[in-house]
Amino acid sequence: MSISIGVNKIVRKAGDIPPVAHAEAGQHSRTEFERVLALLESLEGDDWRQQTYCTEWTVREMVAHLAGSMTGSTSLSEFIRQNVRNPYIKEAEEPVDGVNRLQVEERADKTTAEIIDEFRQSGPSAIKNRQKLPWLVRQIPIPDVGNVGYLMDIIYPRDEWMHRYDICAATGKKMVITPEHDGRLTDLVLLDIAKKLKKQLAGRTIVLQITGAVTGTYQFGNKAEPDCTLEIDLFDLHLRASERISVDDAMRRTAVSGDEAAARWFLSNATVLY
């Protein structure tokens, strides 16, 4: 459902954003793979040593994770080796941290060219394998994630998108953005936020205005008059939703009209899995 306000502004109900279809998710993955690969191929010299928003990773370590993640979907045995039989999982606070550690450590002695080539070679088969998983396999639950299908269709392309931004921000590269791809991935983040907050709104209504490379206005809650309106840049939204920046940092980057306490509540809780 969309609500018209003024002459040109359309407010979309975030909870009414259409969920992703499986075929559409495959296209997201292919597009994101192509854009990440083009970015990696543009890196040079000091780019690889730059610190990223993921504070434990330089660009080099982040790319090692991306390559390892792609390779992890090239075969069932490799997926199991990384995600089930991985000894670091038991040591880690979160299972994903153990997976990431293995991916980075196993590529510590590779050249950057070798890591890029691994990403390049593994990507197409990884995406194909993720797309052809049987329906029953896609329903297998994963603690703190949802199920296998959600991991493949939502989290993998979202993770790659966010790391593409991380690398661009660290190196000063311009991020390629189109409404059709990046806008849709942002919509799916907002849909997840709407699902998470649906039972927590407690009568609040929040309007979110996204500015910058992709724009849009979204409503959370049902009142005609919102408690507050937040105007936030596209990238700052993702930085907060992925918990790369704190609530205080997000508040400083956001223009708020209305109830600031409601705005802080929203930014505190509008976080989802990346």
N, C-alpha and C positions, 0 to 999 in steps of 0.2 A: 504494500500500500504506500502511496506517495501523497503528500499534502503540499498544496501550492501556497506559498507565502510571498506576498508582494508580486512584482512583475516577473522576475526571472528566477527566483529561488524555489527549488523543489526540495522539500524535506522528505526523505525516505525513512520509513520505519525499519530500523536495523534488523529487527526480528523477522521481517518479511523478505529479506534478501534471499533469492533462490539458492538452495544448496548446490554444490558442485556435482555434476554428472561424471561418471567414470571416464567416459571418452574425453570430456572437457579437461579432466585432470591430467590425462595423458598429454594433451596439447600444452597445458601449463608446464608440464615437466620438460617437454621437448624445447619449448621456447626458452625456459629458464636455463636449461643446459647450454643452449647455443649462446645465450647472452653471457653466462658465466665463463664459458670457454673463450669467447672473444675478449673478455676482460683479462683473463689470466694470460692470454697470449700478448697482451699489451704491457704487462708488468716487466720492469727492468731494474737492475741495480739496487738502490736503497729501498725501492718499493717493498721488497720482500722482508725487510727488517722492521718495517713500521708496526707500531703497537695498534691493536684494534680495540673496538668496544668490548670484545671478549677479553678481559684484562690478562688472562693467562696465556693468550695467543698473540703471536706476531702474524703478519700476513702469511708468511711461509707455513706456519703451523696450522692456520685456518685452511689453507689450500690443501695441506696434507689430509686434514679431516674430510674435506670435500671429495678428494680422490678416494680415500678409504671408504667413505660412505657409498660412492658409486660402485666400487669394486665389491662391496658387501652385498650388492643385489645382482651380481653377475651369475651367481649359482647358489643353490640351496645350501651346499656344503660351506661356502664362504659366509653366507648369512649366519648359519649356525655357529661357525667358528668365531665370528665377531660378536654375536649377540647372545649366545648361549654358553659356549665352552670357554669363553674369554675369562681368564683368571682374575683380571682386574675388576670385573663386575662385583665380586664379593667384597672387595676392598673399598669400593667407591660408595659415597653417600647416596648417589643416584645411579641406577644402572647405565644411563646414557653417558655418565662421566667415565665409566670404565670402558665403554665402547670407544669414546673419543680418545681416551688415553692410548689405547691399543693402536688406533688408526694413526695417530701422530707419531708415536714412538717407532712404529714399523717403517716409517718413511723418513726418519731422522737423517739417514746416511744417503738418501737419494738426492740427486741434483734437482733444481727447480724444473729443468726441462723434462726430467723423467717423471716428476709428479704431474706436470701438465699433461704429458703424453698418457699417463695412466688414466687421468680424468677423461681425456679425449677418447681413448680406446674403450673404456668401461661404460661410458655414458649411454650410448645407444642400446646396448644389450641390457643394462640395468633397467632402463625405462621400459623396454619391451617386456622384461620379466615381471616388473611390477604391474604392468597392465594386464598380463595374461593370467594372473593368479585366479584360481577357481573361486566362485562366490563363497563357498563354505570356508575356504582358507581366509578370505577377507573378513569373515565374521569372528575369527579367533580373537578373544579379548587380550589386550595388553594393559597391565596395571599402569595407571596414571596417564595413559594415552587415549584409550578407547578400544580400538580394534585394529587389526592389520590393515584393513581397507583405509581407515582414517590416516594411518601412518603413511601409506603409499600415496594416497590421493591429495592429502592436505599438508601433512607435516614435511615430507621430503621437498616438494617445490617451495614451500614457505621458508624452510631452513636455508635452501640455496638462495632464495631471493634476499633474505636478511643478510646472509654472508656476502652476497654481491654488494649490498649497501655498505657493510662493514669495511670491505676492501676498498671501495670507492672513497669512503670517508677517510680512511687511513692514508691513502695514497694521493688524494686530490683528483682522482679520475672522475670524469663526468659519467653519471649513471644513466643508461638508456632506459627511458620510461615511456610507456604508451598506455593510454586509458584502457584499451582492450585487455591487456595482460596485467599490468601492475595495478590498475584500478580494480580489476576483478579479484586479484589476490588480496587487495586491501578490503574489498567487500566481504570476503570470506573470513578475514580476521574479525571484522565488525559483527558478522553473524555469530561467530563463536563467543564474542563478548556479550552479545545480546542474550544468547542462550545461558551463559554463565550468570548474568545479572538478573534474569527474569524474575526469580523468586527473592531477590535481595533488594529490589528497588524500593520497596516499602512506601509506595505512593509517590516516589520521586519521578520527575521527568527531566531528562537531560537532552539537550540538543548539542550535537557535535558538528562543527564546521571545519572541514579539512581544506587546507590551503596548500599552495605550492605546486609541485609537479603533477599531482592529480588532485582534483577538487571534488567536493560533495558535501551535502548536509544530511545528517542522520539523527533520528530521534530514538531515544530509549525511554520507554514509559508511554503513558496514554493521555496525560492531561493536555488540554488545549494550550495552556500557558506553561512553559517549562520553568523549573526551579532555577536553572542556569543554562547559559550557552557558553560553550568552550570553542575557541578558535585556535586550531593547532596545525602546524605544518605536517605534511604527510610523513616525513621521516621521523619527526619527533613523536608522532603517534606510534609508529612501529618501535621506536626505541623504548618508549614506555610500556607498550603492550608486551614486549619481549623482556622487560625488566632490565634493559641495558642502562637506563637512567632511573634515578630515584623519583619519588613523588615530588619532592621539593624542586628538583631540576625541571621536571615536567611542568610544574606550576609556574616556574619562572619563564618558561618558554611558551606559555599558553595565555591568551587573552580571555579573561573571564568576565561575563556580565551576569549579574544575578547573585545567587547564593554561593559564596566561595566555599563554604563547608560542603555543599553538595558537589561542587566541582572537585574538591580534594577527595571526597569519597569515591567519586567516579574514577579518577586517575589512580587511586589506591587499589581499586578492584578490577579495573579494565585490563587485566593481564591474561594471556592465553599461551598455550604451548607453541613454540617455534622449533 
